[in-house]
Amino acid sequence: MKKIKIGVLGGFRGKTMIDWCLHSGEDVEVVAICDSSETVREAVQKSLCEAASPAKLYENFEDFLTHDMDAVVLANYANEHAPFAVRCLEKGLHVFSEVLPVQTLAEAVRLVEAVEKSGKIYAYGENYCYFPATLEMKRLYRKGVLGEFEYGEGEYVHNCEPIWPSITYGDPEHWRNKMSAFFYCTHSAGPLLHITGLRPVKVSGFEIPPNERGRSVGAKGGAGAIEMITLENGAVVKSLHACSLAKNSIWYSMYGTRGRAESRREDASGESVGKLYLKNDTAAHPAGEWAEYFPSFDSEEPKSGEFGVEGESSHRVVVERSKKPDARLSFGHYGSDYLTMINFVRAIQGKPADIVNVYEALDMAFTGMFAYFSALDGNASKQIPDFRDKSVREQYRNDTRCCDNKAAGGQLLPSSSIRNEEIPPSVYAAVRKKYLDSLK
Ligand SMILES: NC(=O)c1ccc[n+]([C@@H]2O[C@H](COP(=O)([O-])OP(=O)(O)OC[C@H]3O[C@@H](n4cnc5c(N)ncnc54)[C@H](O)[C@@H]3O)[C@@H](O)[C@H]2O)c1
């Protein structure tokens, strides 16, 4: 089969996808990489040399776009994906977009129209949908093991203070420093929407106030945000995400009419998203007990006889289903970075694939966007539009509300709905120094 030629814009996070192309053994080749940072290009060049890859490095997007490619991975700034996605789709390229898909509703209109017009694959890289635990929840839910979805929680709490110098370089204009706490919202809500396939219809947003942990490294937005989301069937989801809270957590929980499933509630780690607890009225284990197991990527619904072999207690039955090492786990974020890419490639090849398409990507992003509008409006509930419906999009065509002065025009929003104190230049200078020292 002809290899798919892939280009990557943004070589920092993008290095994960570059490495996937170099080492997954799939029918792909990375042919071009673009990054304006010399430091990043040097690091990428090293990987390419080690793998004897002839991929070409570019400093400028316009030159990069002239390269002969089939598909592009967008791992540039999180608030600038949409304009680049539109350019690539117009050029006839398939697009894999890192989080977030858009930063304004006007961009969302243009993005969805570009995808529809191009007929190309657009896959949103919400990798947290592809953890062993979230994939297993999807399998269980789709097979009816949990019944109808009634309530769920998603958490993505990443205390970024220690890594802030290396991911913002002390640049006061970096998107991470200017974003509201609601912006980076799809890791927490996204998996629950993808598991259930249900559309979010309204949301109320609550901001956790800016704190010293964030301000000390230059972050202007709140410490975190909570969205209370109503889905189309009336189910409710609580989505919590934060960059400046004290600890880390990646955690998902689902209540259905027949049972409950949740990932392990520990600090964020491979273990936490690699393990699942299940209690329902149909599982083939003693009634009323919890099944606790490590689902594999390829597993099917737990079968009779698979429970109850190890660590049995009166409260739960522990099962380790597979001790075979899975090479996919080494590709980052507990294997989810492997699965987002392989599904993108399968979709391009016309094979069955589990991708997050543009409509679902916007559903995910709108939970945070409209929650911020809610927080700015005293937490009033906001309806979430469905961009599948062309007539709904029209009223948002010129809606550029966001925290980025480059995209907002006259509709600039503050970084926080609670307080917006200036951060002295000396803070950014100190963070910049830390970053530069780390390069020595
Ligand atoms: N899904 C995940 O688990 C995950 C994890 C980390 C980062 N991300 C996402 O990856 C993306 C990149 O984040 P990051 O951590 O690498 O930090 P970043 O946003 O600071 O890096 C972006 C990189 O793209 C380059 N770049 C930006 N615009 C460019 C342009 N026009 N031309 C050439 N180069 C350009 C920059 O030089 C930089 O190296 C973001 O969207 C972020 O949300 C996702």
Ligand as a Chemical Component Dictionary entry (heavy atoms), coordinates in Angstrom:
data_LIG
# 
_chem_comp.id                   LIG 
_chem_comp.type                 NON-POLYMER 
_chem_comp.pdbx_formal_charge   0 
_chem_comp.three_letter_code    LIG 
# 
loop_
_chem_comp_atom.comp_id 
_chem_comp_atom.atom_id 
_chem_comp_atom.alt_atom_id 
_chem_comp_atom.type_symbol 
_chem_comp_atom.charge 
_chem_comp_atom.model_Cartn_x 
_chem_comp_atom.model_Cartn_y 
_chem_comp_atom.model_Cartn_z 
_chem_comp_atom.pdbx_ordinal 
LIG N1  N1  N 0  -3.148 16.196 23.595 1  
LIG C1  C1  C 0  -2.195 16.327 24.493 2  
LIG O1  O1  O 0  -2.041 15.497 25.376 3  
LIG C2  C2  C 0  -1.279 17.518 24.388 4  
LIG C3  C3  C 0  -0.139 17.628 25.192 5  
LIG C4  C4  C 0  0.683  18.745 25.024 6  
LIG C5  C5  C 0  0.355  19.732 24.078 7  
LIG N2  N2  N 1  -0.769 19.573 23.326 8  
LIG C6  C6  C 0  -1.125 20.554 22.299 9  
LIG O2  O2  O 0  -0.065 20.636 21.350 10 
LIG C7  C7  C 0  -0.003 21.951 20.799 11 
LIG C8  C8  C 0  1.395  22.494 20.947 12 
LIG O3  O3  O 0  1.717  22.630 22.301 13 
LIG P1  P1  P 0  3.191  22.632 22.827 14 
LIG O4  O4  O 0  3.182  22.057 24.186 15 
LIG O5  O5  O -1 4.071  22.039 21.814 16 
LIG O6  O6  O 0  3.553  24.164 23.049 17 
LIG P2  P2  P 0  3.476  25.459 22.130 18 
LIG O7  O7  O 0  2.079  25.752 21.810 19 
LIG O8  O8  O 0  4.226  26.498 22.846 20 
LIG O9  O9  O 0  4.293  25.028 20.840 21 
LIG C9  C9  C 0  3.897  25.257 19.556 22 
LIG C10 C10 C 0  5.066  25.015 18.636 23 
LIG O10 O10 O 0  4.658  25.367 17.330 24 
LIG C11 C11 C 0  5.572  26.300 16.758 25 
LIG N3  N3  N 0  4.776  27.208 15.929 26 
LIG C12 C12 C 0  3.650  27.867 16.301 27 
LIG N4  N4  N 0  3.163  28.576 15.287 28 
LIG C13 C13 C 0  3.990  28.374 14.237 29 
LIG C14 C14 C 0  3.999  28.835 12.905 30 
LIG N5  N5  N 0  3.056  29.642 12.439 31 
LIG N6  N6  N 0  5.005  28.438 12.093 32 
LIG C15 C15 C 0  5.967  27.606 12.557 33 
LIG N7  N7  N 0  6.006  27.142 13.812 34 
LIG C16 C16 C 0  5.022  27.511 14.649 35 
LIG C17 C17 C 0  6.247  27.006 17.914 36 
LIG O11 O11 O 0  7.543  27.473 17.575 37 
LIG C18 C18 C 0  6.281  25.893 18.967 38 
LIG O12 O12 O 0  7.458  25.116 18.874 39 
LIG C19 C19 C 0  -1.058 22.753 21.528 40 
LIG O13 O13 O 0  -2.198 22.776 20.744 41 
LIG C20 C20 C 0  -1.338 21.966 22.786 42 
LIG O14 O14 O 0  -2.646 22.151 23.228 43 
LIG C21 C21 C 0  -1.576 18.491 23.475 44 
# 
loop_
_chem_comp_bond.comp_id 
_chem_comp_bond.atom_id_1 
_chem_comp_bond.atom_id_2 
_chem_comp_bond.value_order 
_chem_comp_bond.pdbx_ordinal 
LIG N1  C1  SING 1  
LIG C1  O1  DOUB 2  
LIG C1  C2  SING 3  
LIG C2  C3  SING 4  
LIG C2  C21 DOUB 5  
LIG C3  C4  DOUB 6  
LIG C4  C5  SING 7  
LIG C5  N2  DOUB 8  
LIG N2  C6  SING 9  
LIG N2  C21 SING 10 
LIG C6  O2  SING 11 
LIG C6  C20 SING 12 
LIG O2  C7  SING 13 
LIG C7  C8  SING 14 
LIG C7  C19 SING 15 
LIG C8  O3  SING 16 
LIG O3  P1  SING 17 
LIG P1  O4  DOUB 18 
LIG P1  O5  SING 19 
LIG P1  O6  SING 20 
LIG O6  P2  SING 21 
LIG P2  O7  DOUB 22 
LIG P2  O8  SING 23 
LIG P2  O9  SING 24 
LIG O9  C9  SING 25 
LIG C9  C10 SING 26 
LIG C10 O10 SING 27 
LIG C10 C18 SING 28 
LIG O10 C11 SING 29 
LIG C11 N3  SING 30 
LIG C11 C17 SING 31 
LIG N3  C12 SING 32 
LIG N3  C16 SING 33 
LIG C12 N4  DOUB 34 
LIG N4  C13 SING 35 
LIG C13 C14 SING 36 
LIG C13 C16 DOUB 37 
LIG C14 N5  SING 38 
LIG C14 N6  DOUB 39 
LIG N6  C15 SING 40 
LIG C15 N7  DOUB 41 
LIG N7  C16 SING 42 
LIG C17 O11 SING 43 
LIG C17 C18 SING 44 
LIG C18 O12 SING 45 
LIG C19 O13 SING 46 
LIG C19 C20 SING 47 
LIG C20 O14 SING 48 
# 
